[in-house]
Amino acid sequence: MKMFLKSFRWAAVVALPVAATLGGAPASAQDDSLLTVPPAAGNLSGINQFCIDMFSSGQQPRVPFESRRDNAVRDENGVELVAPTITELTTASGVAVFPENPDYPNGDSYSTNPSNLIPTVYENIKSCRGNEIINTLPSTPDNPYNLHDDPVVTEIDKTSPTDDLDFIMDRIHVLSKPRKVCRNFRGRQHCYRYPRRVSQGDLRRLARHAVNIIEGNELQGRYADRAYEGFPLLHYLGGLKEKAVDPVTRSVTVNQIWYDTHIESDTAYIDPIAVDDDDEWYIKYNVKILNRGHEDFAPYMMVYDDPLELDLSDVGGPDLTQAGLAVPRIPNVGLDQTFFPMEEGLMYTLNMKMPPARFWNLTYHWGWRIHPPRVQVVENVRAVLATPNGPMPRNFAEIAVFGENPRESEASKLAAIEMIGDTAPAKRMWRMFRELGNMTTNRRPGRYFRGLNGSAVQAQLAQIREAFYDWSNRTQLPTGYEMGEGYDMTVLFLNNTIYGQLRDHDGIAQVSMSGRDVWDKRGDEVKIQLLNGDYFRHAYVLVDFGGLRGWENTFHNTLPVGGAGPLFTFGRNAFWIHVAGRGAIPIPNAVRPEQVTPTPLTSAMDQLVGFKKGNHHWTDALYSAMGGTPDTMSDYVNTDGVGEHSLNVIFSYEPSRRLRMYQFDALHHDTAVWSVH
């Protein structure tokens, strides 16, 4: 499989300026004279003011991109990082749309009328030239669900992967728990425990089911036909998660499962080339709500300005299309398309109306009740990224790392999974279940006690449980990782997703900065530790959803029917990208260990088979009725070799009441998101 790092220089890609990440138009390049009117060719923020003045477009004024400096130590070519880096960043280069105002004092985003609240307008949003962009008004007083039909609701089996993995571990525990024997001697009762013999066949079947769940394979037996079948815990199938809009039905189907802290989707990229015209199209959602998945369906769509209108030379402005050779991708507005309550054990099928595809950037699916990390994103694969090798579709990094079809063969699958860091909780579970499934005594029947020693199985199961609990909670760092001293937040890229931790946070409640003396007012600084435990590069991006340029606060009231719309919805907001002017921040990939860290099972087998060379005695720990757990074991998780970068952000505005910091991986998006409120 051709890996990404061998294809072209990674750091050169993620370090491309926003001109590349927004489609290659020169208007997207950073320029210090950003507020000049008419705007110069390299001027993005001035374009909005130009459109406001020329066409009364009603858009929010733009601001400069961030100012950045770092102490990066690079190779002789000035490309590859050769030492950890600290980046210092000031949002919008210190400029803010909402200046000092005696009626709205700075630092109070939670007052009745905060300065970064903008009036609600019950109209579709407009392009630069003041033209209406259809299907961008999500809710009105007369029609609270303005962009979709009434969902068709179907009953489903709500069993989740969490439920079945928990059941499997309980069964292995029962099979392997020590026997208790009590005897009376001279009037006293003496009790002792000794290892149980575990059936190889039973253990192998249970472990195989667990591996199938983790890999997203076809399930069998009691697990057959689960609603979650095909959705792996390991995030290695990005190359298979692209769909195209059907030109006849003008629709594409997205299937999702929601449970615990997870939203998993069979689609991460959509090719909408067939619907680039001026008419609407649809995303057909089949959303399955499994155990502990109760939520409000809140797809959040981000739209660009109209690339067909951005030759402004006829009114004295620049030609952002380069005479039709470029497709400028200029940020416009983001909006929650609906806020519909969903209950467990049900599948909701609905058709979401979309604007013409040339406007569409991506759609986030946010679970506000558990956020982070309940989030997933579907992107426009045609909104290309510019690279040193030329324009690339949005999923180019996923395919380069994991291959076009990781399910093509067993070798392809294992090669893809190998790219995921060994410290990832899902991969730790996967490895140890595989070991249990392959465990054997390698003895002739009848020569020794039949079955496997339960003590080794119990020790292995304890570490699987630890990994299971780590996987279940992305609001704190998994076992083996700790926040660095002096940081407010740690963001860890692992299993092609993100784990995170906020200073002084309990790792259980919703991750909130409120009351923690971290970014309450304009000018505050947040210190972020960026870690990468995967064996490929990740790229950090920070986005603002309304604090800098404003947000609406109107949506229909779903409280009477169990929803939370008026509490959490965005309405619409003028989003802005903070890590943009010089591209996403690359986080070095982890270094593979020279040898795999032993688990309890491999430690026991090495001790017995490796050193005694098969000359077993019935008193050996693995076979003895009186045997105990193996000797001292190494910790499974070892964070040596983890990639690291530091980021200090100074904010030039008050936080949005809905969302303070939105952080994601620019090249491997899908579920790689970690935000704070």
C-alpha positions as CSV (number, residue, x, y, z in Angstrom):
1,M,0.0,0.0,0.0
2,K,1.4,3.4,-0.9
3,M,1.6,5.4,2.3
4,F,1.0,9.1,2.3
5,L,4.5,10.0,3.7
6,K,6.0,8.3,0.7
7,S,3.7,10.1,-1.8
8,F,4.8,13.7,-1.1
9,R,6.1,15.8,1.6
10,W,3.4,16.1,4.3
11,A,4.5,19.2,6.1
12,A,4.4,21.1,2.8
13,V,0.8,20.2,2.4
14,V,-0.5,21.1,5.8
15,A,1.5,24.3,5.9
16,L,-0.1,25.6,2.7
17,P,-1.8,28.9,3.2
18,V,-5.5,29.4,3.3
19,A,-5.4,30.1,-0.4
20,A,-4.9,26.4,-0.8
21,T,-7.3,25.2,1.8
22,L,-10.1,27.4,0.5
23,G,-9.8,26.4,-3.1
24,G,-6.8,28.2,-4.5
25,A,-8.2,31.7,-5.2
26,P,-5.7,34.4,-4.5
27,A,-8.4,36.3,-2.6
28,S,-7.9,33.8,0.1
29,A,-4.3,34.6,0.8
30,Q,-3.4,36.5,3.9
31,D,-2.7,40.2,3.5
32,D,-1.9,42.8,6.2
33,S,-3.9,45.5,4.4
34,L,-7.1,43.5,4.6
35,L,-9.5,46.3,5.1
36,T,-8.8,48.3,2.1
37,V,-11.7,49.1,-0.3
38,P,-11.8,48.2,-3.1
39,P,-10.0,45.0,-2.0
40,A,-6.7,44.1,-3.5
41,A,-6.3,40.7,-5.2
42,G,-4.8,39.2,-2.1
43,N,-7.4,40.6,0.2
44,L,-10.1,38.4,1.7
45,S,-11.7,40.4,4.6
46,G,-12.0,43.5,2.5
47,I,-14.1,41.6,-0.1
48,N,-17.1,41.3,2.3
49,Q,-17.0,45.0,3.0
50,F,-16.8,45.7,-0.7
51,C,-19.9,43.5,-1.3
52,I,-21.7,45.1,1.6
53,D,-21.0,48.6,0.2
54,M,-21.6,47.7,-3.5
55,F,-24.6,45.3,-3.2
56,S,-26.1,45.7,0.3
57,S,-25.5,42.0,0.7
58,G,-26.2,42.0,4.4
59,Q,-23.1,39.9,5.1
60,Q,-21.1,40.3,8.3
61,P,-17.8,42.1,7.8
62,R,-14.7,39.9,7.7
63,V,-11.5,40.4,9.6
64,P,-7.9,39.5,8.9
65,F,-6.7,36.0,9.4
66,E,-4.6,35.1,12.4
67,S,-1.1,36.4,13.0
68,R,1.4,33.5,13.9
69,R,4.9,33.0,14.8
70,D,6.7,29.9,15.9
71,N,10.1,28.6,16.9
72,A,10.0,25.8,14.5
73,V,13.3,24.1,13.8
74,R,13.1,22.6,10.3
75,D,15.4,20.7,8.0
76,E,17.8,22.2,5.5
77,N,14.9,22.5,3.0
78,G,12.8,24.4,5.5
79,V,10.0,21.8,5.3
80,E,10.2,19.0,7.8
81,L,10.1,19.7,11.5
82,V,13.1,18.4,13.4
83,A,12.2,19.6,16.9
84,P,9.1,20.3,18.9
85,T,7.5,23.6,18.1
86,I,5.7,26.3,20.0
87,T,3.3,28.4,17.9
88,E,2.0,31.7,19.2
89,L,-1.2,32.8,17.5
90,T,-3.4,35.9,17.8
91,T,-6.9,35.5,16.3
92,A,-7.8,37.9,13.5
93,S,-4.4,39.6,14.1
94,G,-6.0,41.3,17.0
95,V,-8.9,42.8,15.1
96,A,-12.5,42.2,16.1
97,V,-15.8,43.0,14.3
98,F,-17.4,43.9,17.7
99,P,-15.3,46.8,19.1
100,E,-15.6,48.4,22.5
101,N,-19.2,49.4,23.1
102,P,-20.4,51.0,26.4
103,D,-23.8,49.2,25.9
104,Y,-22.2,45.8,25.6
105,P,-19.1,45.6,27.8
106,N,-16.3,43.3,26.6
107,G,-16.0,40.0,28.4
108,D,-19.7,39.4,28.9
109,S,-20.9,37.0,26.3
110,Y,-23.6,35.6,28.6
111,S,-25.6,38.8,29.2
112,T,-29.1,39.2,27.8
113,N,-27.7,41.0,24.7
114,P,-24.1,40.1,24.2
115,S,-22.1,42.2,21.8
116,N,-21.6,39.2,19.5
117,L,-25.3,38.5,19.1
118,I,-26.6,39.6,15.7
119,P,-30.3,40.2,14.8
120,T,-32.3,37.2,13.5
121,V,-33.5,37.6,9.9
122,Y,-36.1,35.1,8.7
123,E,-34.8,35.0,5.2
124,N,-32.3,32.9,3.2
125,I,-28.8,34.2,3.5
126,K,-27.3,36.1,0.6
127,S,-24.2,35.9,-1.6
128,C,-21.7,38.7,-2.1
129,R,-23.9,40.3,-4.8
130,G,-27.0,40.1,-2.7
131,N,-28.6,37.1,-4.3
132,E,-30.5,34.6,-2.3
133,I,-28.9,31.2,-1.5
134,I,-31.8,28.7,-1.3
135,N,-32.3,26.3,1.6
136,T,-30.4,28.4,4.2
137,L,-33.3,29.4,6.4
138,P,-33.6,26.5,8.9
139,S,-36.6,27.5,11.0
140,T,-39.4,30.1,11.0
141,P,-42.1,30.9,13.6
142,D,-44.6,29.3,11.2
143,N,-42.5,26.3,10.1
144,P,-40.0,25.1,12.8
145,Y,-38.6,22.4,10.5
146,N,-38.2,24.4,7.3
147,L,-35.5,22.3,5.6
148,H,-36.8,18.7,5.9
149,D,-39.9,16.6,5.7
150,D,-41.5,14.7,8.6
151,P,-39.2,11.8,9.6
152,V,-40.3,8.3,9.0
153,V,-39.7,6.5,12.3
154,T,-38.9,2.7,12.5
155,E,-38.3,0.5,15.4
156,I,-34.8,-1.1,15.6
157,D,-32.7,-3.3,17.9
158,K,-31.0,-0.7,20.1
159,T,-28.1,-2.9,21.2
160,S,-24.9,-1.0,20.9
161,P,-21.2,-2.1,20.5
162,T,-20.7,-1.1,24.1
163,D,-23.5,-3.5,25.2
164,D,-22.1,-6.5,23.2
165,L,-18.5,-5.9,24.2
166,D,-19.5,-5.6,27.8
167,F,-21.4,-8.9,27.5
168,I,-18.5,-10.7,25.9
169,M,-16.1,-9.5,28.6
170,D,-18.6,-10.6,31.3
171,R,-18.8,-14.1,29.7
172,I,-15.0,-14.4,29.6
173,H,-14.8,-13.4,33.2
174,V,-17.3,-16.1,34.2
175,L,-15.4,-18.7,32.2
176,S,-12.1,-17.8,33.7
177,K,-12.8,-16.7,37.3
178,P,-11.0,-18.8,40.0
179,R,-12.7,-21.7,41.7
180,K,-13.3,-21.4,45.4
181,V,-12.9,-24.5,47.5
182,C,-13.5,-24.7,51.2
183,R,-12.5,-27.7,53.5
184,N,-12.9,-28.4,57.2
185,F,-9.8,-29.4,59.1
186,R,-9.7,-29.9,62.9
187,G,-12.9,-27.8,63.3
188,R,-11.8,-25.0,61.1
189,Q,-12.8,-24.1,57.6
190,H,-10.0,-23.4,55.1
191,C,-10.8,-21.8,51.8
192,Y,-8.6,-21.2,48.8
193,R,-8.9,-20.3,45.2
194,Y,-7.3,-21.9,42.2
195,P,-7.3,-21.1,38.5
196,R,-10.2,-22.4,36.4
197,R,-9.5,-24.2,33.2
198,V,-10.9,-22.3,30.3
199,S,-12.3,-23.9,27.2
200,Q,-10.2,-22.9,24.2
201,G,-13.2,-23.2,21.9
202,D,-15.5,-21.0,24.1
203,L,-12.8,-18.4,24.5
204,R,-11.9,-18.3,20.8
205,R,-15.6,-17.8,19.8
206,L,-16.1,-14.9,22.2
207,A,-12.8,-13.2,21.3
208,R,-13.6,-13.6,17.5
209,H,-17.0,-11.9,18.0
210,A,-15.3,-9.0,19.8
211,V,-12.7,-8.7,17.0
212,N,-15.5,-8.6,14.4
213,I,-17.2,-5.8,16.3
214,I,-14.1,-3.8,16.6
215,E,-13.1,-4.3,12.9
216,G,-16.7,-3.7,11.7
217,N,-17.0,-7.1,10.1
218,E,-20.1,-9.2,9.4
219,L,-21.5,-10.5,12.7
220,Q,-22.7,-14.0,13.4
221,G,-24.7,-15.9,16.0
222,R,-26.5,-13.8,18.6
223,Y,-24.8,-10.7,17.2
224,A,-26.1,-11.1,13.7
225,D,-28.1,-8.3,12.1
226,R,-27.2,-5.7,14.7
227,A,-28.1,-2.2,13.7
228,Y,-24.4,-1.2,14.2
229,E,-23.0,-4.0,12.0
230,G,-20.3,-2.6,9.7
231,F,-19.4,0.4,11.8
232,P,-16.0,-0.3,13.3
233,L,-14.5,1.0,16.5
234,L,-11.2,1.3,14.7
235,H,-11.2,4.3,12.3
236,Y,-9.5,2.9,9.2
237,L,-12.2,2.8,6.5
238,G,-12.0,6.4,5.3
239,G,-11.2,5.3,1.8
240,L,-14.6,3.5,1.5
241,K,-16.7,6.4,3.0
242,E,-17.3,8.4,-0.2
243,K,-20.7,8.5,-2.0
244,A,-22.0,10.4,-5.0
245,V,-25.3,12.2,-5.4
246,D,-27.6,10.4,-7.8
247,P,-28.3,12.8,-10.8
248,V,-31.8,11.4,-11.3
249,T,-33.1,11.5,-7.7
250,R,-30.8,14.4,-6.7
251,S,-30.2,12.5,-3.5
252,V,-27.6,10.6,-1.5
253,T,-28.1,8.4,1.5
254,V,-26.1,8.7,4.7
255,N,-26.5,6.0,7.4
256,Q,-25.5,6.7,11.0
257,I,-25.5,5.2,14.4
258,W,-25.7,7.2,17.6
259,Y,-24.8,5.7,21.0
260,D,-23.0,6.6,24.2
261,T,-20.4,9.3,23.2
262,H,-20.3,8.2,19.6
263,I,-21.7,9.2,16.2
264,E,-20.5,6.9,13.5
265,S,-21.4,7.2,9.8
266,D,-20.9,5.2,6.6
267,T,-20.3,8.4,4.8
268,A,-17.5,11.0,5.4
269,Y,-17.3,12.4,1.9
270,I,-20.0,13.2,-0.7
271,D,-19.4,14.0,-4.4
272,P,-22.1,16.4,-5.4
273,I,-20.9,17.3,-8.9
274,A,-24.2,16.2,-10.4
275,V,-26.1,19.0,-8.5
276,D,-23.8,22.0,-8.9
277,D,-26.6,23.9,-10.6
278,D,-29.1,26.3,-9.1
279,D,-31.6,23.7,-7.8
280,E,-31.9,22.0,-4.5
281,W,-30.8,18.5,-3.7
282,Y,-31.2,16.2,-0.7
283,I,-29.3,14.2,1.8
284,K,-31.4,11.3,2.9
285,Y,-30.5,10.4,6.5
286,N,-31.1,7.0,8.2
287,V,-30.2,7.8,11.8
288,K,-30.3,4.8,14.2
289,I,-30.4,5.7,17.9
290,L,-29.0,2.9,20.0
291,N,-28.7,2.5,23.8
292,R,-27.7,5.8,25.5
293,G,-28.1,7.6,22.2
294,H,-31.0,10.0,23.0
295,E,-30.2,13.2,21.3
296,D,-31.4,16.1,19.1
297,F,-30.6,15.7,15.5
298,A,-28.6,18.8,14.7
299,P,-26.8,18.8,11.3
300,Y,-24.8,22.0,11.0
301,M,-24.1,23.0,7.4
302,M,-21.3,25.4,6.4
303,V,-21.7,27.2,3.1
304,Y,-19.4,29.2,0.9
305,D,-20.1,32.4,-1.1
306,D,-21.1,31.8,-4.7
307,P,-18.0,31.1,-6.7
308,L,-19.8,32.0,-9.9
309,E,-20.2,35.7,-8.7
310,L,-16.7,36.5,-7.5
311,D,-15.4,38.0,-10.7
312,L,-15.9,41.6,-9.3
313,S,-13.9,43.3,-12.1
314,D,-17.2,44.7,-13.6
315,V,-17.7,46.8,-10.4
316,G,-14.1,47.8,-9.9
317,G,-13.0,44.8,-7.7
318,P,-10.7,41.9,-8.3
319,D,-11.4,38.8,-10.3
320,L,-11.2,36.0,-7.7
321,T,-11.9,33.4,-10.3
322,Q,-8.6,34.1,-12.2
323,A,-10.6,34.5,-15.4
324,G,-12.6,31.3,-14.7
325,L,-9.6,29.1,-13.9
326,A,-10.1,29.0,-10.1
327,V,-13.1,28.1,-7.9
328,P,-12.8,30.5,-4.9
329,R,-14.1,29.0,-1.6
330,I,-14.9,32.0,0.6
331,P,-16.5,31.4,4.0
332,N,-20.0,32.7,4.3
333,V,-22.4,31.3,7.0
334,G,-23.0,28.2,9.1
335,L,-26.3,27.0,10.4
336,D,-28.1,24.2,12.3
337,Q,-30.4,22.8,9.7
338,T,-32.8,21.3,12.3
339,F,-33.0,20.4,15.9
340,F,-35.2,17.3,16.0
341,P,-35.5,15.1,19.2
342,M,-34.6,11.4,18.7
343,E,-35.3,8.5,21.0
344,E,-33.5,5.2,21.6
345,G,-34.5,2.1,19.7
346,L,-35.7,4.1,16.7
347,M,-34.4,4.9,13.2
348,Y,-35.3,8.3,11.8
349,T,-35.4,8.7,8.0
350,L,-35.6,12.2,6.7
351,N,-34.7,14.2,3.6
352,M,-32.7,17.3,4.2
353,K,-32.9,20.1,1.6
354,M,-29.6,21.4,0.5
355,P,-28.5,24.5,-1.4
356,P,-26.8,24.1,-4.8
357,A,-23.7,22.0,-4.2
358,R,-21.2,24.7,-5.3
359,F,-22.1,26.5,-2.0
360,W,-21.7,23.5,0.2
361,N,-18.6,22.9,2.2
362,L,-19.5,20.3,4.8
363,T,-22.2,19.2,7.3
364,Y,-21.4,18.5,11.0
365,H,-23.6,16.2,13.0
366,W,-23.5,17.4,16.5
367,G,-24.8,15.7,19.6
368,W,-25.1,18.6,22.0
369,R,-26.1,16.5,25.0
370,I,-22.7,14.8,25.1
371,H,-20.3,17.2,23.3
372,P,-17.5,16.6,22.9
373,P,-17.1,14.1,21.6
374,R,-20.5,13.2,20.0
375,V,-19.8,14.6,16.6
376,Q,-19.2,13.5,13.0
377,V,-18.7,15.3,9.7
378,V,-19.5,14.8,6.0
379,E,-17.5,16.9,3.6
380,N,-17.8,18.0,0.0
381,V,-15.1,15.9,-1.6
382,R,-15.0,18.3,-4.6
383,A,-13.9,21.2,-2.4
384,V,-10.4,20.3,-3.2
385,L,-7.2,21.0,-1.3
386,A,-4.3,22.4,-3.1
387,T,-1.0,20.4,-2.6
388,P,2.5,20.5,-4.1
389,N,1.3,17.7,-6.3
390,G,-1.7,19.7,-7.5
391,P,-5.4,19.9,-6.4
392,M,-6.5,16.9,-4.4
393,P,-10.0,15.7,-3.3
394,R,-10.8,16.1,0.4
395,N,-10.3,12.4,1.1
396,F,-6.8,12.2,-0.4
397,A,-5.1,11.8,2.9
398,E,-7.4,9.1,4.1
399,I,-6.8,7.0,1.0
400,A,-3.0,7.7,1.1
401,V,-2.7,6.4,4.6
402,F,-5.3,3.6,4.8
403,G,-5.7,2.7,1.1
404,E,-8.7,2.9,-1.2
405,N,-10.2,-0.4,0.1
406,P,-8.9,-1.7,3.4
407,R,-11.4,-4.5,3.1
408,E,-10.0,-5.8,-0.2
409,S,-8.0,-8.5,1.6
410,E,-6.9,-9.5,5.1
411,A,-3.4,-8.0,4.3
412,S,-4.9,-4.7,3.3
413,K,-7.0,-4.5,6.5
414,L,-4.1,-5.3,8.8
415,A,-1.9,-2.8,7.0
416,A,-4.5,-0.1,7.4
417,I,-5.1,-0.9,11.1
418,E,-1.3,-0.9,11.6
419,M,-1.3,2.9,10.8
420,I,-3.3,3.5,14.0
421,G,-1.2,4.1,17.1
422,D,-0.8,1.1,19.4
423,T,-1.8,3.2,22.4
424,A,-5.3,3.8,21.0
425,P,-7.8,2.2,23.3
426,A,-9.7,0.5,20.5
427,K,-6.5,-0.9,19.1
428,R,-5.4,-2.2,22.5
429,M,-8.7,-4.0,22.8
430,W,-8.3,-5.4,19.3
431,R,-4.8,-6.7,19.9
432,M,-5.6,-8.4,23.2
433,F,-8.9,-10.0,22.0
434,R,-6.9,-11.4,19.0
435,E,-4.4,-12.8,21.4
436,L,-7.1,-14.5,23.5
437,G,-8.6,-15.9,20.3
438,N,-5.3,-17.4,19.2
439,M,-4.3,-18.7,22.7
440,T,-3.5,-22.4,22.8
441,T,-1.8,-24.9,25.1
442,N,0.0,-26.6,22.1
443,R,-0.3,-29.9,24.0
444,R,-1.6,-33.3,23.1
445,P,-5.1,-33.9,24.6
446,G,-4.9,-35.8,27.9
447,R,-1.2,-35.0,28.7
448,Y,-2.0,-32.0,30.8
449,F,-5.1,-30.5,32.4
450,R,-7.5,-29.6,29.6
451,G,-8.1,-26.0,28.8
452,L,-6.3,-22.8,29.5
453,N,-5.2,-21.3,32.8
454,G,-7.8,-18.8,33.9
455,S,-5.3,-16.6,35.8
456,A,-3.6,-15.5,32.6
457,V,-7.0,-14.9,30.9
458,Q,-8.2,-12.9,33.9
459,A,-5.1,-10.7,33.8
460,Q,-5.6,-10.1,30.1
461,L,-9.2,-9.3,30.6
462,A,-8.4,-6.7,33.3
463,Q,-6.3,-4.7,30.7
464,I,-9.0,-5.1,28.0
465,R,-11.5,-3.6,30.5
466,E,-9.1,-0.7,31.1
467,A,-8.9,-0.1,27.3
468,F,-12.6,-0.4,27.1
469,Y,-13.2,2.3,29.6
470,D,-10.6,4.5,27.9
471,W,-12.4,4.0,24.6
472,S,-15.7,4.9,26.2
473,N,-14.6,8.4,27.3
474,R,-12.9,10.9,25.0
475,T,-13.2,13.8,27.5
476,Q,-10.1,12.7,29.3
477,L,-6.7,11.3,28.1
478,P,-6.5,7.5,27.9
479,T,-4.3,5.4,30.2
480,G,-0.6,6.2,29.8
481,Y,-1.1,9.9,28.8
482,E,-0.9,12.9,31.1
483,M,-1.3,16.7,30.5
484,G,1.9,18.6,30.3
485,E,2.6,21.1,33.0
486,G,1.4,24.6,32.3
487,Y,-1.2,23.8,29.7
488,D,-4.9,24.6,29.8
489,M,-5.8,21.8,27.4
490,T,-4.4,18.7,25.8
491,V,-5.6,17.5,22.4
492,L,-4.5,14.0,21.5
493,F,-4.9,12.6,17.9
494,L,-5.3,8.9,18.3
495,N,-7.3,6.2,16.4
496,N,-7.9,8.7,13.6
497,T,-10.0,10.7,16.1
498,I,-9.3,13.1,19.0
499,Y,-9.2,12.6,22.8
500,G,-8.8,15.6,25.0
501,Q,-8.6,17.0,28.5
502,L,-9.2,20.4,30.0
503,R,-7.2,21.5,33.1
504,D,-9.1,20.9,36.3
505,H,-11.9,19.1,34.5
506,D,-13.3,15.9,36.0
507,G,-13.4,14.1,32.6
508,I,-17.0,13.2,33.1
509,A,-19.2,16.3,32.7
510,Q,-19.6,18.3,29.5
511,V,-16.2,20.0,28.8
512,S,-16.7,23.6,29.7
513,M,-14.3,26.4,30.2
514,S,-16.9,28.4,32.2
515,G,-15.8,29.2,35.7
516,R,-12.3,27.8,35.1
517,D,-10.5,31.1,34.6
518,V,-9.8,30.1,31.0
519,W,-10.9,32.5,28.2
520,D,-13.7,34.5,29.7
521,K,-13.0,37.8,28.0
522,R,-11.3,39.4,25.1
523,G,-7.5,39.2,25.2
524,D,-7.3,35.9,27.2
525,E,-4.8,33.3,26.3
526,V,-5.2,29.5,26.1
527,K,-2.2,27.2,26.1
528,I,-2.8,24.0,24.2
529,Q,-0.7,20.8,24.1
530,L,-1.0,18.9,20.8
531,L,-0.1,15.2,20.8
532,N,-0.2,12.6,18.0
533,G,-0.2,8.9,18.9
534,D,-0.9,7.7,15.4
535,Y,1.7,6.6,12.9
536,F,0.7,9.3,10.4
537,R,0.6,13.1,10.4
538,H,-2.5,15.0,11.7
539,A,-3.2,18.6,11.0
540,Y,-4.7,20.9,13.7
541,V,-7.3,23.6,12.8
542,L,-9.1,26.0,15.1
543,V,-12.4,27.5,13.9
544,D,-14.7,30.1,15.4
545,F,-18.5,29.7,15.1
546,G,-19.8,33.2,15.8
547,G,-17.9,34.8,18.7
548,L,-15.8,36.9,16.4
549,R,-18.3,37.8,13.6
550,G,-21.6,37.1,15.3
551,W,-24.4,34.6,15.7
552,E,-28.2,34.4,15.7
553,N,-30.0,32.9,18.7
554,T,-33.4,31.9,17.4
555,F,-34.8,28.4,16.9
556,H,-38.0,26.6,17.6
557,N,-38.8,25.5,21.1
558,T,-38.4,21.7,21.4
559,L,-38.4,21.5,25.2
560,P,-42.1,20.4,25.4
561,V,-41.3,17.3,23.3
562,G,-38.0,16.4,25.1
563,G,-35.6,18.4,22.9
564,A,-33.1,21.1,23.7
565,G,-33.3,23.4,20.7
566,P,-33.5,26.8,22.4
567,L,-30.7,25.9,24.8
568,F,-28.0,24.7,22.3
569,T,-28.8,25.6,18.8
570,F,-26.7,28.1,16.8
571,G,-29.4,29.4,14.5
572,R,-26.9,30.9,12.0
573,N,-23.4,32.3,12.5
574,A,-20.6,33.9,10.5
575,F,-17.9,31.4,11.0
576,W,-14.2,32.2,10.7
577,I,-11.0,30.1,10.5
578,H,-8.3,30.9,13.0
579,V,-5.6,28.5,11.8
580,A,-5.7,29.6,8.2
581,G,-3.2,32.2,7.0
582,R,-0.3,29.8,7.0
583,G,-2.3,26.6,6.8
584,A,-3.1,23.9,9.4
585,I,-0.6,23.1,12.1
586,P,1.1,19.7,11.4
587,I,1.6,17.4,14.4
588,P,4.5,15.0,14.0
589,N,3.5,11.3,13.8
590,A,4.4,9.0,16.6
591,V,7.5,6.8,16.3
592,R,6.8,3.1,16.2
593,P,8.3,1.2,19.2
594,E,11.1,-1.3,18.3
595,Q,9.0,-4.1,19.8
596,V,5.4,-4.4,20.8
597,T,4.8,-3.8,24.5
598,P,3.8,-7.1,26.1
599,T,0.4,-7.9,27.5
600,P,-0.4,-10.2,30.4
601,L,-1.0,-13.1,27.9
602,T,2.2,-12.6,25.9
603,S,4.2,-12.2,29.1
604,A,2.9,-15.4,30.4
605,M,3.5,-17.3,27.2
606,D,7.0,-15.9,26.8
607,Q,7.8,-16.9,30.4
608,L,6.6,-20.4,29.9
609,V,7.4,-21.3,26.3
610,G,10.3,-19.0,25.6
611,F,12.4,-19.8,28.6
612,K,11.4,-23.4,29.3
613,K,11.4,-24.4,25.7
614,G,8.3,-26.6,26.0
615,N,9.5,-28.8,28.8
616,H,6.3,-28.1,30.8
617,H,5.5,-29.5,34.2
618,W,2.0,-29.7,35.6
619,T,3.1,-27.2,38.3
620,D,3.9,-24.5,35.7
621,A,1.8,-21.3,36.1
622,L,-0.1,-21.7,32.8
623,Y,-1.2,-25.3,33.6
624,S,-1.1,-25.8,37.3
625,A,-4.2,-26.1,39.4
626,M,-2.4,-24.0,42.0
627,G,-0.8,-21.5,39.6
628,G,-1.1,-17.8,40.0
629,T,-0.9,-14.7,37.7
630,P,2.2,-14.3,35.6
631,D,5.2,-12.5,37.0
632,T,5.6,-8.7,36.9
633,M,4.2,-7.3,33.7
634,S,5.1,-4.2,31.7
635,D,2.5,-1.5,31.3
636,Y,0.6,-1.9,28.1
637,V,0.6,1.8,27.2
638,N,3.9,3.6,26.6
639,T,3.7,7.1,25.3
640,D,7.4,7.4,24.4
641,G,7.8,8.6,20.8
642,V,4.5,10.5,20.7
643,G,4.5,13.5,18.3
644,E,4.1,16.9,20.1
645,H,3.5,20.6,19.3
646,S,2.5,23.5,21.6
647,L,0.0,26.3,20.7
648,N,-0.7,29.5,22.6
649,V,-3.8,31.3,21.4
650,I,-4.7,34.9,22.3
651,F,-8.3,35.6,21.5
652,S,-9.3,39.1,20.2
653,Y,-13.0,38.7,20.9
654,E,-15.5,37.3,23.5
655,P,-16.4,33.6,23.2
656,S,-19.6,32.5,21.6
657,R,-22.2,31.4,24.1
658,R,-22.8,28.2,22.2
659,L,-19.2,27.1,21.5
660,R,-15.9,28.5,22.6
661,M,-13.3,26.5,20.7
662,Y,-13.8,24.1,17.8
663,Q,-10.7,22.0,17.0
664,F,-10.4,19.3,14.3
665,D,-8.0,17.5,12.0
666,A,-7.9,19.2,8.6
667,L,-6.9,16.0,6.7
668,H,-8.7,13.3,8.6
669,H,-11.9,14.9,9.7
670,D,-14.8,12.4,10.1
671,T,-14.8,12.0,13.9
672,A,-11.6,13.8,14.6
673,V,-13.2,16.8,16.4
674,W,-12.8,18.0,20.0
675,S,-14.5,21.2,21.1
676,V,-15.1,23.0,24.4
677,H,-18.0,25.1,25.6
